[in-house]
Amino acid sequence: TDTQESGYGAMGPGTKNLLVLSSILKHVLIPIEKHKSENMTAQLAKFSSTLDDTAHQVTGTISIRLPQKDDAPDRTAAKNKELMIKYEAYVNEWNKIISAYLEKESKR
């Protein structure tokens, strides 16, 4: 995989299992199901989100995916359109995760 999870400190095996299952759903099952059934994809995405929420509640933290470090110099990387699109997707994902977390916390 080209990402690593960040944001979780020490966690028990149960929490790790939740995160592994969620990751499998997001990166394997949901992409496969997108071509078959929109309803099943939505249900899997919702289940994956529930797993993430449960893991966050157990650990008290949020998690974001980090891209693998690219060894290219910044100027070279900035000219790589595909890489910039990938990084933009990460930033958009981080924005959604952080916004959702802040919104949830503000309702407490």
C-alpha angles and dihedrals in degrees: 000000000000096000141061129206118245133182102055119107122191111341136175125247092259092059091045089052091052090052093047091050091047091049092050090051093049099042103032117016101036094050090049093048093048088078094049114035131008091196093053091046091054092048092049091048091050091049091048090051090051090052090051092048091050092050090048091051092050094049098031092226141097126237131216130185116243123204119237112264111267113218094208116111113260094251092052093045091049090058092052102096095191092052092047091051089051092049091047089055089054092051091049090050091049090050092053093047095047094043092050091048093049092047092050092048093048090058093057 
